[in-house]
Amino acid sequence: ILAIIIAVGFSINSNAQEAKVVEEPATTEVSIYVTKATSDVKDVKPFVKLTADLEKNLLGLFKAKHKMLFNAKDDAAKTSIKEGIEMKLTSLIGRDNFAKIKANTVLFEKLMN
């Protein structure tokens, strides 16, 4: 009887571990987000003095932006995402630096899309 209980316990544990498998995004998809985010950070550099931490935070923000915009279902979702990105960008770089970026309409459009 003990052997049967142990066998059932191992079987249940094995099934639980299989259910925890999480599907990761395709590597090429992730690298596209990183490439685009890196380009966005590079475009911001002439307008904002970046510390290592700020650069890391901007890279994360822009990577998330590209992923969310890619997965957005409709224009309303995209608009909401862009508003959130605008607020987060303002909080990261400050209002004065954000004003410099917003004044450059080509750069601003690129960063929001």
N, C-alpha and C positions, 0 to 999 in steps of 0.2 A: 504494500500500500504506500509506503514511504517513497519507493521508486516512482510510482505513478504520480504522486504529488509533486515530486521534484521535476519530473518530465513536463508536467502541465505548467509548472512555474517557469521553466526555461522557455517553453513555447509561447506563453503569454508575454514574457519579457522580450523575446525576439520579435514578436508582432508589434509591440509598442515601439521598439526602436525603428522598425521599418516605416511606421506611420509618421515618424518625426523628420523624414527626409524632406528638405525644403529645396525647391527648384531655384537655382541661381540664374540671373539673367545671362544671356549669351555674352561671352567674353568680348566679342566684337562690338556688341551694343554698348557695353560699359566703356570700352576704349573710345567709342565715338563721343560719348558724353564727356569723358576726360579731355579729349582733344578739343572739343568745342569750348569747354570751360576754360581750358588753358589759353585758348585764343582770346576769350573774353577778358581774362585777367591781364593778358598782354596789352589789350586795347585800353584798359583802364590806367595802366602804369604812367603814361605821359601826363595824366590829369591828377593823379593822387599818389602821394608818397606812401609806398607800401612797406610795412614791416613784415617780417616773416609770418607772424601770427595773422595779420590782416590778409596777406596773400593766401594763406592756407584757408582762412574763413571765406574769402571770395571764391576760391576754387571750389569749395564745398557748396556754396550758394549757387554758383553757375552750373555746377554738375547736377544739382537737384533740379534747377530750372529746366535744363534740357530734358532730363528724364520726365519731369511732370508735364511739360508741354508736349512731349512725344506721346505720352499716355492719355492726354486730355481727350475727352469724348466729344466736346463741342466748343463753339466759340465762347460761350458763357463761362465754361470752365477755364479756358485759356485766359480770358480777361481777368478772372479772379486770381489766377496764378500770377499773372503779370503785376497786378496790384500788390500782392504779397511780396513779390520779388522787389518791387520798387520800395516798399516800406523797409524791408530787411536791408537792402542796399544802402538806403539813407541812414539807417541806424549803424551800419558798419563803417561807412566812410565819412559820415557827418553831413549836415545840410549844405555847408559851403562847397564841399567837394562834389556833392550830388548836383548842386546847381551848375557847376562847371560841366559836368557830364551831360546834364539835361539840355544845356545850351547848345551842345553839339548834337544836332538832331540825328545825323547819320549814326553816330556812336550810340546814342540813346536807343534808337530803334533796334540796332543790332543787339544791344544788351537785353532788351525786353523781348526779343523774339528768338 
